[in-house]
Amino acid sequence: MAIEVRIPTILRSYTGGAKVVEGTGDTLGDLLTDLDSRHAGLKGRLVTDAGALHRFVNVYVNDEDVRFLGALEAKLNDGDSVTILPAVAGGAFGFAAAAAIAGAARRAPVTAR
């Protein structure tokens, strides 16, 4: 059973720079174990020591979030496509806060020493 796995840039050092790799497994957990056997360390970046997906990693099977499909127990089929995406923090609020801080710094009076 071949399953295509899309690897984000930040994890490509584990796959020799490959953007896409193939693996096998009946579940997402099995697939990650299979991938780790060929790309050592990859599973450790995705799964906690407690055996759950890291909260800052989003994984999709055929564009469906695995957290709604059973997480590591999500069933896989031949030809499925798995996408791994690191969560990104910040967003619009982060930019707005940075702009407000920068604006306040420009408006602050300069005092002579």
Buried (B, 14 or more C-beta within 10 A) or exposed (E): BEBEBEBEEEBBEBBEEEEEBBBBBEBBBBBBBBBBEEBEEBBEBBBEEEEEBBEEBBBBBEEEEBEEBEBBEBEBEEEBBBBBEBEEEEEEEEEEEEEEEEEEEEEEEEEEE
